[in-house]
């Protein structure tokens, strides 16, 4: 009985946090978005999630963001110093998402993604779908 209460105590805040982040990401991708290149500068592992800290530039202004990824047993330390597409709100660049589905190795990758995004929006790395 105590274990059941402990599990419920852990899972309810996790589920609420996950839903809040899902809603933020869905709203972001439905707004007027633009793209930049973000670089993972560090990460913090917790039992059920990883927080990636990243930075990116918009019009010569440096921004920092945090990507929350949920799951069990994640060890993504090999992603530090790797670059990915950042999707950000055109009117509020601080509202951003580091999209791990689109790695950037060089500027040609970024240009290819920009061309692709003219015909279709980027696929979310979290959540897989909003509805």
C-alpha positions as CSV (number, residue, x, y, z in Angstrom):
1,X,0.0,0.0,0.0
2,X,2.8,2.4,0.9
3,X,4.5,1.7,-2.5
4,X,1.3,2.5,-4.4
5,X,1.1,5.8,-2.6
6,X,4.7,6.5,-3.3
7,X,4.3,5.7,-7.0
8,X,1.2,7.9,-7.2
9,X,3.0,10.8,-5.4
10,X,5.8,10.6,-8.0
11,X,3.7,10.1,-11.1
12,X,1.1,12.9,-10.6
13,X,3.5,15.8,-10.6
14,X,5.4,14.1,-13.5
15,X,2.2,13.8,-15.6
16,X,1.2,17.4,-14.9
17,X,4.7,18.7,-15.8
18,X,4.6,16.6,-19.0
19,X,1.2,17.9,-20.0
20,X,2.2,21.5,-19.4
21,X,5.3,21.2,-21.6
22,X,3.2,19.4,-24.3
23,X,0.8,22.3,-24.3
24,X,3.6,24.8,-24.6
25,X,5.2,23.0,-27.5
26,X,1.9,22.6,-29.3
27,X,1.1,26.3,-28.9
28,X,4.6,27.3,-30.1
29,X,4.5,25.2,-33.3
30,X,1.0,26.6,-34.1
31,X,2.3,30.2,-33.8
32,X,4.4,32.2,-36.3
33,X,7.7,30.4,-36.0
34,X,11.2,30.9,-37.3
35,X,14.4,28.9,-37.1
36,X,17.9,29.1,-35.7
37,X,20.7,26.8,-34.9
38,X,21.0,25.8,-31.2
39,X,23.9,24.2,-29.5
40,X,23.5,22.0,-26.4
41,X,25.8,23.4,-23.7
42,X,24.9,21.1,-20.8
43,X,22.3,18.7,-19.5
44,X,20.8,17.7,-16.2
45,X,19.6,14.1,-15.8
46,X,16.7,13.3,-13.4
47,X,15.1,9.9,-13.0
48,X,12.2,10.6,-15.4
49,X,13.5,13.5,-17.6
50,X,16.5,15.3,-19.0
51,X,16.9,19.1,-19.2
52,X,19.1,20.2,-22.1
53,X,20.4,23.7,-21.8
54,X,21.1,25.3,-25.2
55,X,21.9,28.6,-26.7
56,X,21.0,30.2,-30.1
57,X,21.2,33.5,-31.9
58,X,18.4,35.6,-33.4
59,X,19.5,38.9,-35.1
60,X,22.8,39.0,-33.3
61,X,21.1,38.5,-29.9
62,X,22.1,35.5,-27.9
63,X,19.3,33.5,-26.2
64,X,19.3,30.5,-23.9
65,X,16.7,27.8,-23.6
66,X,15.9,24.6,-21.8
67,X,14.6,21.5,-23.6
68,X,12.7,19.1,-21.3
69,X,12.7,15.5,-22.6
70,X,10.8,12.9,-20.7
71,X,11.5,9.2,-20.4
72,X,13.4,6.6,-18.3
73,X,17.1,5.9,-18.4
74,X,18.2,8.6,-20.7
75,X,21.9,9.3,-20.9
76,X,22.5,11.8,-23.7
77,X,25.8,13.2,-22.5
78,X,27.2,12.6,-26.0
79,X,24.9,15.4,-27.3
80,X,26.8,18.1,-25.5
81,X,28.2,20.5,-28.0
82,X,26.0,19.1,-30.8
83,X,23.8,21.4,-32.8
84,X,20.1,21.1,-33.7
85,X,17.3,23.2,-35.2
86,X,15.7,25.6,-32.8
87,X,12.1,26.5,-33.4
88,X,11.2,29.9,-31.9
89,X,8.2,32.2,-31.7
90,X,8.9,35.1,-34.2
91,X,7.4,37.6,-31.7
92,X,9.0,36.1,-28.6
93,X,12.3,34.3,-29.3
94,X,12.7,33.3,-25.7
95,X,9.8,30.9,-26.3
96,X,11.7,28.2,-28.2
97,X,12.2,24.5,-28.7
98,X,15.4,22.6,-29.4
99,X,14.1,20.1,-32.0
100,X,16.3,16.9,-31.6
101,X,14.8,15.5,-34.8
102,X,16.9,17.9,-36.9
103,X,20.7,17.6,-36.2
104,X,22.9,20.2,-37.8
105,X,26.4,19.2,-38.8
106,X,27.1,22.2,-41.1
107,X,25.4,25.2,-42.6
108,X,24.2,23.2,-45.6
109,X,22.0,21.1,-43.2
110,X,20.4,24.2,-41.9
111,X,19.7,25.5,-45.4
112,X,18.2,22.1,-46.4
113,X,15.9,22.2,-43.4
114,X,14.8,25.7,-44.2
115,X,13.9,24.6,-47.7
116,X,12.0,21.6,-46.3
117,X,10.1,23.8,-43.8
118,X,8.7,26.0,-46.6
119,X,6.6,23.1,-47.7
120,X,5.9,21.4,-44.4
121,X,6.3,22.3,-40.7
122,X,8.9,20.5,-38.7
123,X,8.0,17.3,-36.9
124,X,7.9,17.7,-33.1
125,X,10.5,15.9,-31.2
126,X,8.1,16.1,-28.2
127,X,5.2,15.5,-28.3
128,X,4.7,13.3,-31.3
129,X,1.2,14.8,-31.9
130,X,-0.8,17.6,-30.3
131,X,-4.4,16.3,-30.8
